[in-house]
Amino acid sequence: MARVVTSIDAVRARFTALQRPLAFFDGPGGTQVPDSVIDAIAGYLRAANANLGGPFETSRLSDELVTNAHVAAAGFLNATVDEVAFGANMTTMNFALSRAAGRSWRAGDEIVCTKLDHDGNISPWLELAHDKGLVVSLCEVDDECRLDLDHLRSLLTERTRVVAFPWASNAVGTVTPVSEVTALAHEAGALAWVDAVHYAPHGPIDVQAAGADVLLCSPYKFYGPPTMAGRVPTFLFNVDGVPAAEVAGRLGERGFGIWHADNWYCVSLGARLPEQSLRAGIAHYNTRDEVDGLLDALASF
């Protein structure tokens, strides 16, 4: 496939939301929407809004839209059309899928999650474990917040049913070795259950190559790719001697959209993270000037 070369100015021109003096570094929490998406949503509501399966024009148009969406998602993930399903959001779908997968599991069966996981790939398993008497273990990370594969191996037994892990951490940006983790899960007879929400905006996904049994992602922050080895452009930091909330507030006054929080929904990393921290996430519409401006603003504290 030929790569389309375009300029950052041409990209930004497609986003009315970017035509203001505010630099958006909140990509991990959701990206801005190009005008073509807004127009497509409005166009559907004007011309084709209907329930599916009806013998009339607007319903047939809705059927066609859903079919095309499945085709597009399959191409994006290198999946088959029948492998694609849509739902309300990743966490809601994960609760439903985990319940479906666990119907026949018995007390004492095991789930392995990781301390890199967003809570959306841990809480569903904890709830299922509570109801069915399952055991949930958490794989450790090293001092660089990388997955400890040796610890993962030690957790796997013949009773492991699922290994749930993130493709990339939404909190610290670490990319995990998906194919290797998947292979370890399969060697133990377990399902490989991948949260790709934070990775999908930044790198290519090939579900055939990854070999995962379940892959979840969400388009509310799709954009990319950025090209840093081993991580996506998500940075967690603090300013020495200045509370994170104060830094975020002062940056906001200077035109930089930065969040501050405690665990970034990655609850298990809490012991390795500061009490509160700031997170900057870069999307492909951010400019070099915006990044340099953020660095200059931080240097002024």
N, C-alpha and C positions, 0 to 999 in steps of 0.2 A: 504494500500500500504506500502510495506517495505521501510524503510528509508535506503539509501545508505550512509555508513560512509566512508569518505575518508580524506586524509590529505591535508593541505594547499599546501605542496610541490607537491603532485600529481595533484592538481588543476592547480597550476601555470605552471607546466610542459606542459600543453596543450596550452599555450599561448606564441608563439614566441615573441610577443610584450612585454612581461614582462621580457625577458631575457636581460635587460639593467639596469644600475644603476639609475633608475628613479622610484620613488614611485608615483603611480597614485592615486590622491585624487580628480580627476575630474569626478567621476562617475555620478553626477547629470547632467552633460553635455553630457554624453555618455561613455559607457564602452569599454574596449578593446575586441577584437574578438578572440575566440579560433581558433586554426588552423583547426579544423574540419569544422567550418563554412566557412573559406576561401577555403578549399578544396572542399566543397560541391558546392560553387558558381562557382569555376573554372571547376569542373566536369560537372555541368549543361551546362555551355557555350561551353564546348568541345563536349558533347555527346547528348544534347537534346534541343538545342536552337531553338525555333520555335514559331510561333503564335499558339494559341489554336484552337482546333476544326478541324484540318486537318486529312485526311485519310492516314497518313503516320507515320513512326516510331517516329521521333523526336517530332512531334505534339502530338502524343498519350502519349509520355513520359512527355511532358509538362502538358498535362491534368492531368495525374496521380500525378505529383508533386503538382499542385494547389489543387487537392482533398485532398491529404495527409496533406497539410499545413492547410486547413480548419479543418480537423479532429484533428490535433495537437493543434491548437488554441482553438478549442471547449473544448478539454480536459483540457487545461491550465486554462480556464475561467469557467469551468463547464457550458458551454452553449451548445446549439444544433448546429450542423454543419450549418444549414440554417441561424442561427443568426450571423454568423461570416462574416465580410466583410473586404477586404484589400484595402488600398489606398496609396497615395503618402506619407502622414505623417499625424499626428494628426490634426494639424492646418488646412491643406487643406481639410481634410475630414470634419472637424467641420464646416467650411464655407459652404460646400455643404449640409451637413445634416441640418444645421440650416435653410438654404434657403428652403429645402424640407419641413421641419416641419412647417415653418411659412407661407406657401402659403395662407392659409385661415384665418390667424389672421388679426385683424382689428386695426385701430388706437386706442390707449388707452389700448390695451392689454399689459400685464406686464411680464417682465423677471426678475428673481432674480439671481444675481451672488454673489460672495463673495470676500472679500478683501484678501483672501488666494489664489485666483485663479491665475494661469499662464495666461498671456495675450491671449493665444490660446483658452481659454474658456471664454473670455470676448469680445475681438474684433469682433468675428463673430456676437455676439448678438448686439453690438453697431452699426455695419454696417446694420444689418437687421432692427434695431430700427430706424435708420436714414431714411431708404427707406420706411418704413411702418408706421411711427408715433407711434412706441411702446415706452413703458416706461421701462428703465433698472434701477434697484435698486441694491445696494451692501450691503450685510450683513456684519456687523462689526465683529471684532475680539477683544478678551480681551487683557490684558497686557502681557499674555503668548503666544499670537498669536494663541489662540484657537478660534474656531468658536463660536459666541454668538448666541446660539439657541433661546434665548428669543427674540432677535432682529429679527432673521429669522422669527419666528412666527408672529411678528408684521407686517412684510412686505407682508405676504401672504394674498391674497384676491381672490374673485371669478373670477377675471380677470387675475390671474397669470397663465401663460401658461407653463413656464419652471422654474425649480430651477436648476441652473448650479453650480457645486461645485467640488473641488478636493478631491480625496481620501486621498492624502498626498500632502503637500506643497513642491514644488521643491526649495523654497527659505529657509524655516526654518525647514522643516521636520515634521511639525505637521500632525498627522493623524486625520481625521474627523470621526464622528460616522455615517457611511454611511447608515446603515439601518434606523437609527432615522431620518436623513435628508430626506431620500427617503419616509418614512412614512408621514412626514409633507407635502412633495410635493404632494403626492397622496391624502391626506386629503383635500387639496385645489383644487384638480382636475387638477394638473399640472404634467408635465413630470419631472422625476428625471434624470439629465444629468450629468454623472460623468466623470471627467478627472482622469484616473488612471495611467497616464504615469509615474509619479514618485513613485507611490506605487507598481506597478507591479514587479519591480526588487526585492522587499524586503519582500513581504508578500503574502499569498494566496488570490486568488480572486475567489469568488463563486457568479456569477451573479444571480443564482436562489435565494440564500439566501439574497443577497443584495436587490433584487427587483427593481433595477434601470431599466429605460426604454432604456437608451443609456449609454454605457460605452466605453470610448476611451482609448487605450493604445498604446505604441509604443516600438518595440523591440530594439531600439538603446541603451537602457541602462538596458536591462534585466539582472539581477543576484540576487541571494539571496537564502534563507531569512537570515538577520540579525535579534535580538529578544528584542527590547526595547519597553517598554509599552508606548503607546501613540505617538510614533514618529518613523521615519525611520532614519538611520544613516547619516543624513545631518546636518552640523553644520555651522552656520553663526557667524562670530566673527571678532574682530579687535584687534590690538595690541596698547595699550595706547601710544600715542605720536608719532606713526610711521604711515605714510600714507599707505593705503591698497596696492597701486600700488608698493610701495617700499618693503613692506613685501613680496608680491607675487614674485617680482623679485629676492629678496635675497633668498627666499625659492627655487625658480627654480634653482638658481646657486648651491644650496646644494642638488639638486636631488629630490625635491618634487614638483609635478604638482598640483598647486593650482591656481584657478582663482580669480580675483577681479573684482567687478562690482558695479553698483549702485542699481538696483532693481531686478535683476535676472528674468526679464520678469514678475514679480509679481508687476505690476505698482501700484496697489491700496494699497500695503503695504508700499509704499514709505515714508509716513509720520512717520511710526514706525521704519524705518530702518535708519542706518547711511547713510551719503551721499555716501560713498563707504564702502564696506565690503569684507571680504574674505569668501569663501565657500569651506569646505572640505566635500567630500562625499565618504563614504567607501563602496567598493564592496567586494564580498566574496573572491576575490583573494588577497586582501590586507592582509599583515601579521602583527602580533603583533609588530615585530621589526620595521616595517614601521610606525605604529601608534606611538610607543614610540619615534622613531626618529623625527617624526614631532613635538611631544610635547616638546622634548629636544630642537629642533631648535627654536620653539616659545619662550621657556623660556630664550633663549640667547639674545633676543632683549632688 
